[in-house]
Amino acid sequence: MLAINDFPAFKKVATPFYYYDVDLFEKTIKTVAELSKETGIKVHYSVKANADRRLNDIISSAGLGADCVSGDEIEFAVTCGYKPKDIFFAGVGKTDREICQAFQVGIGAFVVESLEEIQIISDIARRLGRKASISLRINPNIDPHTHHYITTGLYEDKFGISDRSFDEAAAMVSTDPNIDFFGLQFHIGSQILEVEDVVRLECEKVNQIVAKFESNGLVIKNIDLGGGLGVDYDDPDRNPVADFRTWFSTIDKWLVRRPDQTVHVEPGRSIVAQCGSLITEVLYVKKGENRRFLMVDAGMNDLIRPALYGAYHKIENVSAHYDDNDGRETRVYDVVGPVCESADTFGKERSLAKSHRGDLIAIRSAGAYGQVMASNYNMRPFAPAVYSDRLVEARRRKDYFAGE
Ligand code: LLP
């Protein structure tokens, strides 16, 4: 069950909101920073997973770098205190404006995805009188055994440079006077749970590809294995911190590293998913012909993962836990939002404590790709962030009726 230190204060916060457990978050960051130190693997947090200012301040203070995918993410990363040289700029469609922004900030490396992009970045570097530090994103053609929407390292995906262009890419980065070759980058997909098998396969493939580039005369100073470590959506309390140790040790074991090479990773989800929950209030309990609906005040505009990927998030009635000591009987509900779409469903046939209007519901593991993917569809306002240690400062529920 979601851990809340001060439930009376929690109950007074206006819903829906994203609740971040700061203790759990700090514990996660500490684990990652320690493993990074132990193994020498440099960690660049993937800002796209959650761009909350406070969480990013904590991440940058622990010495992690950032993986960014837009000009605005780069500028945000700098204001959060990430060191410019520890910022990578990835993405299949960088605009000229964003490339210039990245030069202005002085980022560590552009992660480029095509031959055309190498040429464009080189041209802009020349015009600015700068040198571009370039990493080549490789498509290693590996199946990460995850949802096809978040598989990125297969030939049919739009990402990365594939075998047929290796020689040409190598020639471009080694001969162009406007380019400093930084290294190779690989990212095969997200929410990887078969960590040992998939990461071993990835490392073996990376070893071959690094050798191939070296045989072309390139010196590979940096190898970036991307992100992708999965989290336990079924039971976030069983595994509140992702299995970073297995990830780092599998890399350590299977990746061939020379002493002068630096290995990087870019985790997003595993850093932020488990500390976040979307908190919503039950508006109505509606009996349909053959289903019981729990209509809540958060919608797919607040958390789109179930509608977009059919993603599973654990759902709990927190009022039943904290007010009634879990004493209530259970019922089976479809948990749905107020948006005018049938896809606005957070979970079907979920067994929950018998719920009433006004109960608070937690949709767990929502810290990654939750708040950042929100929209104001149906002109619904954005759900704000509320931190576990700042509950009393959060926006209060409105008193709609005089005297309440
Ligand atoms: N590096 C690159 C190049 C990426 O494309 C991504 C994620 C990451 C790192 C971070 O991966 P992570 O550690 O978070 O798996 N919205 C989807 C996930 C999209 C992932 C996009 N790329 C979801 O909600 O599941």
Residues whose N, C-alpha, C, O or C-beta is under 5 A from the ligand:
A	BS01	LLP	S46 A49 A90 I150 H187 G189 S190 Q191 G226 G227 G228 L229 E266 P267 G268 R269 S270 R305 Y369
